[in-house]
Amino acid sequence: MFNNRVKIKALLASDETGHEVTVMGWVRSLRNNQFIALNDGSTNNNLQVVIELGQLDEATFKRITRGASIRVTGEVVPSLGQGQKVEVKAKQLDILGDCDAEKFPLQPKKQSLEFMREVAHLRFRTNTFGAIFRVRHSLAFAIHNFFNQQGFVYLHTPIITSSDAEGAGEMFRVTTLPATNPPLNEQGGVDFTEDFFGKSTNLTVSGQLEGELGAMAFSDIYTFGPTFRAENSNTTRHLAEFWMVEPEMAFYDLEDNMNLAEQFIKYIIQYAMDHNREDLEFLAQRLADEEKQLPQDKRSELGLIEKLEFVLNNGFERITYTEAIDILLNSSAYKKKKFQYEVKWGVDMQSEHERYLVEKHFKKPVIVTNYPKDIKSFYMRQNDDGKTVAAMDILAPGIGEIVGGSQREERLELLEKRMKDLNIPTEEMSWYLDTRRYGSVPHAGFGLGFERIVLFVTGMTNIRDVIPFARTPKNCEF
């Protein structure tokens, strides 16, 4: 029976000795033909297993190689080594899976993150990625915890849709029609009435529109699932497949929305701090070591733990888009022409602008509100000035935008006019407009790119390192 094993994290956390346990895991190293460093993924810390010289036959002993999996039954005894209170004195050792140490890609030397992406199916076994993905798990759990405690309903919105929530047009098409010689209509275009769903469909870019339908009945809902963008962006911040958290709340205005988003972000960071301190301290040290190679002006002013504590202990700065543009125009960076992209009222701020506001000017997370309507989506509530919408973005150090949201336009006539101005077919979106026809209410919501918050909390700098198997242009391995 396998389920009688004790996890290494639990064993190392206890001072109790003199009892027998069974542990299983993968060999990290064998030292002096006697000391095995064993790891089972529950913690970065290895358990020392001691085997007596001559205890194993030579054939079994040769199979104890880096990467091999073993089962050990033995007595828990006080450890004489540094850094651990207990170790296991082996009575029985079985090889569960052999590993050719010379061919095993994870060699006992420092290996680059780029190389690790090439062996993403094995990188979970390293300390860095073990820590990252345990933190990712905690953040995901905390998200569900937070909304459950707030009385939200978890709504599963469709992955296959026939609408483009963002109006972006950069979508992955879903079809069963033949790639060559598909059926054509009278206009010479593809005849999607012959397709599986009888219409053109795509992978979702957002669950928001369907989420709004749920909010009009349950008051408060959230979605948490995969979303897809067919955007040819080979950057450290973009993925073709990523996870989004999207709450929608009836009877909320923009200020309510900002308050919830700030509370939410602080809650999930605090949860990771409380439950993954060991992993975060490891990642903090890793980041500090990496930054030693950088020039002084490129290094973070705060360590990872200090940065997270700073976010928890300080309110987020709140400014309007107009105020943000004024700050940028009056900045030394603008005057010295250090910005690559244009700064003027009406432009969509780029990551360099967002990071300047957060890292140089305010030195803390910033919520920017009331963006020009021409650079925002059709569903955002129009402000009385006729130029801006009740939108909000939360900007975080090291990343830029981490949350995007808005108060939604609840007034049917204004929403229909906006959709017509943008050539969005109101007939096809009649189901969405029904929420404004039958008991419309002020409501709001936001979207959090899950990988972006994982980046922020772990201190990693490339989004491909915080999702198990990255999907990017020209890359769909594993």
Secondary structure in CASP SS format (residue, H / E / C, confidence):
PFRMAT SS
TARGET T0000
AUTHOR 0000-0000-0000
METHOD secondary structure of the structure
MODEL  1
M C 1.00
F C 1.00
N C 1.00
N C 1.00
R C 1.00
V C 1.00
K C 1.00
I H 1.00
K H 1.00
A H 1.00
L H 1.00
L H 1.00
A C 1.00
S C 1.00
D C 1.00
E C 1.00
T C 1.00
G C 1.00
H C 1.00
E E 1.00
V E 1.00
T E 1.00
V E 1.00
M E 1.00
G E 1.00
W E 1.00
V E 1.00
R E 1.00
S E 1.00
L E 1.00
R E 1.00
N C 1.00
N C 1.00
Q C 1.00
F E 1.00
I E 1.00
A E 1.00
L E 1.00
N E 1.00
D C 1.00
G C 1.00
S C 1.00
T C 1.00
N C 1.00
N C 1.00
N C 1.00
L E 1.00
Q E 1.00
V E 1.00
V E 1.00
I C 1.00
E C 1.00
L C 1.00
G C 1.00
Q C 1.00
L C 1.00
D C 1.00
E H 1.00
A H 1.00
T H 1.00
F H 1.00
K H 1.00
R C 1.00
I C 1.00
T C 1.00
R C 1.00
G C 1.00
A C 1.00
S E 1.00
I E 1.00
R E 1.00
V E 1.00
T E 1.00
G E 1.00
E E 1.00
V E 1.00
V E 1.00
P E 1.00
S C 1.00
L C 1.00
G C 1.00
Q C 1.00
G C 1.00
Q C 1.00
K C 1.00
V E 1.00
E E 1.00
V E 1.00
K E 1.00
A E 1.00
K E 1.00
Q E 1.00
L E 1.00
D E 1.00
I E 1.00
L E 1.00
G E 1.00
D C 1.00
C C 1.00
D C 1.00
A C 1.00
E C 1.00
K C 1.00
F C 1.00
P C 1.00
L C 1.00
Q C 1.00
P C 1.00
K C 1.00
K C 1.00
Q C 1.00
S C 1.00
L H 1.00
E H 1.00
F H 1.00
M H 1.00
R H 1.00
E H 1.00
V C 1.00
A C 1.00
H C 1.00
L C 1.00
R H 1.00
F H 1.00
R H 1.00
T C 1.00
N H 1.00
T H 1.00
F H 1.00
G H 1.00
A H 1.00
I H 1.00
F H 1.00
R H 1.00
V H 1.00
R H 1.00
H H 1.00
S H 1.00
L H 1.00
A H 1.00
F H 1.00
A H 1.00
I H 1.00
H H 1.00
N H 1.00
F H 1.00
F H 1.00
N H 1.00
Q H 1.00
Q C 1.00
G C 1.00
F C 1.00
V E 1.00
Y E 1.00
L C 1.00
H C 1.00
T C 1.00
P C 1.00
I C 1.00
I E 1.00
T E 1.00
S C 1.00
S C 1.00
D C 1.00
A C 1.00
E C 1.00
G C 1.00
A C 1.00
G C 1.00
E C 1.00
M C 1.00
F C 1.00
R E 1.00
V E 1.00
T C 1.00
T C 1.00
L C 1.00
P C 1.00
A C 1.00
T C 1.00
N C 1.00
P C 1.00
P C 1.00
L E 1.00
N C 1.00
E C 1.00
Q C 1.00
G C 1.00
G C 1.00
V E 1.00
D C 1.00
F H 1.00
T H 1.00
E H 1.00
D C 1.00
F C 1.00
F C 1.00
G C 1.00
K C 1.00
S C 1.00
T E 1.00
N E 1.00
L E 1.00
T C 1.00
V C 1.00
S C 1.00
G C 1.00
Q H 1.00
L H 1.00
E H 1.00
G H 1.00
E H 1.00
L H 1.00
G H 1.00
A H 1.00
M H 1.00
A H 1.00
F H 1.00
S C 1.00
D E 1.00
I E 1.00
Y E 1.00
T E 1.00
F E 1.00
G E 1.00
P E 1.00
T E 1.00
F E 1.00
R C 1.00
A C 1.00
E C 1.00
N C 1.00
S C 1.00
N C 1.00
T C 1.00
T C 1.00
R C 1.00
H C 1.00
L C 1.00
A C 1.00
E E 1.00
F E 1.00
W E 1.00
M E 1.00
V E 1.00
E E 1.00
P E 1.00
E E 1.00
M E 1.00
A E 1.00
F C 1.00
Y C 1.00
D C 1.00
L H 1.00
E H 1.00
D H 1.00
N H 1.00
M H 1.00
N H 1.00
L H 1.00
A H 1.00
E H 1.00
Q H 1.00
F H 1.00
I H 1.00
K H 1.00
Y H 1.00
I H 1.00
I H 1.00
Q H 1.00
Y H 1.00
A H 1.00
M H 1.00
D H 1.00
H H 1.00
N C 1.00
R H 1.00
E H 1.00
D H 1.00
L H 1.00
E H 1.00
F H 1.00
L H 1.00
A H 1.00
Q H 1.00
R H 1.00
L H 1.00
A H 1.00
D H 1.00
E H 1.00
E H 1.00
K C 1.00
Q C 1.00
L C 1.00
P C 1.00
Q H 1.00
D H 1.00
K H 1.00
R C 1.00
S C 1.00
E C 1.00
L C 1.00
G C 1.00
L H 1.00
I H 1.00
E H 1.00
K H 1.00
L H 1.00
E H 1.00
F H 1.00
V H 1.00
L H 1.00
N H 1.00
N C 1.00
G C 1.00
F C 1.00
E E 1.00
R E 1.00
I E 1.00
T E 1.00
Y H 1.00
T H 1.00
E H 1.00
A H 1.00
I H 1.00
D H 1.00
I H 1.00
L H 1.00
L H 1.00
N C 1.00
S C 1.00
S H 1.00
A H 1.00
Y H 1.00
K H 1.00
K C 1.00
K C 1.00
K C 1.00
F C 1.00
Q C 1.00
Y C 1.00
E C 1.00
V C 1.00
K C 1.00
W C 1.00
G C 1.00
V C 1.00
D C 1.00
M C 1.00
Q C 1.00
S H 1.00
E H 1.00
H H 1.00
E H 1.00
R H 1.00
Y H 1.00
L H 1.00
V H 1.00
E H 1.00
K H 1.00
H H 1.00
F H 1.00
K C 1.00
K C 1.00
P C 1.00
V E 1.00
I E 1.00
V E 1.00
T E 1.00
N E 1.00
Y E 1.00
P E 1.00
K H 1.00
D H 1.00
I H 1.00
K C 1.00
S C 1.00
F C 1.00
Y C 1.00
M E 1.00
R C 1.00
Q E 1.00
N C 1.00
D C 1.00
D C 1.00
G C 1.00
K C 1.00
T E 1.00
V E 1.00
A E 1.00
A E 1.00
M E 1.00
D E 1.00
I E 1.00
L E 1.00
A E 1.00
P C 1.00
G C 1.00
I C 1.00
G E 1.00
E E 1.00
I E 1.00
V E 1.00
G E 1.00
G E 1.00
S E 1.00
Q E 1.00
R E 1.00
E C 1.00
E C 1.00
R C 1.00
L H 1.00
E H 1.00
L H 1.00
L H 1.00
E H 1.00
K H 1.00
R H 1.00
M H 1.00
K H 1.00
D H 1.00
L C 1.00
N C 1.00
I C 1.00
P C 1.00
T C 1.00
E C 1.00
E C 1.00
M C 1.00
S H 1.00
W H 1.00
Y H 1.00
L H 1.00
D H 1.00
T H 1.00
R H 1.00
R H 1.00
Y C 1.00
G C 1.00
S C 1.00
V C 1.00
P C 1.00
H E 1.00
A E 1.00
G E 1.00
F E 1.00
G E 1.00
L E 1.00
G E 1.00
F H 1.00
E H 1.00
R H 1.00
I H 1.00
V H 1.00
L H 1.00
F H 1.00
V H 1.00
T H 1.00
G C 1.00
M C 1.00
T C 1.00
N C 1.00
I H 1.00
R H 1.00
D H 1.00
V C 1.00
I C 1.00
P C 1.00
F C 1.00
A C 1.00
R C 1.00
T E 1.00
P C 1.00
K C 1.00
N E 1.00
C C 1.00
E C 1.00
F C 1.00
END
